[in-house]
Amino acid sequence: MLEEEMIDLLTFLLQNPDSKENVSKKSRVSEIGKELYSDGGIDSLENMFFVVQNRIKEEIGKDPEPFRSLWNGNSNDWKH
């Protein structure tokens, strides 16, 4: 469920870089990162982003790598 939401959010952000909705979408991505980290630690963050990144690259040909930084602050080991 979170995976699909992440894909939708990041796809929107990549396809609509100037949208007024981006602030709220980025905020939700950050919240998801907090939820994932509290449930499974840094491994959960890595696993989720890996799956989401690969799927988005395949589906729209864009890389969501820059949005990894939205999860900074959840762990000292997550520095992007």
LINBELUR-V971295 format. One record per backbone hydrogen bond with DSSP energy under -1.0 kcal/mol. NH is the residue of the N-H (numbers start at 1). CO is the residue of the C=O. If there is no record, write none. Layout:
# LINBELUR-V971295
<<NH/CO> <NH/CO>>
This chain:
# LINBELUR-V971295
<<5/1> <6/2> <7/3> <8/4> <9/5> <10/6> <11/7> <12/8> <13/9> <14/10> <15/11> <16/12> <19/16> <22/19> <25/21> <26/22> <27/23> <28/24> <29/25> <30/26> <31/27> <32/28> <33/29> <34/30> <35/31> <36/32> <37/33> <38/34> <39/35> <40/36> <41/37> <45/41> <46/42> <47/43> <48/44> <49/45> <50/46> <51/47> <52/48> <53/49> <54/50> <55/51> <56/52> <57/53> <58/54> <59/55> <60/56> <61/57> <67/64> <68/65> <70/67> <71/68> <72/69> <74/71> <78/75>>
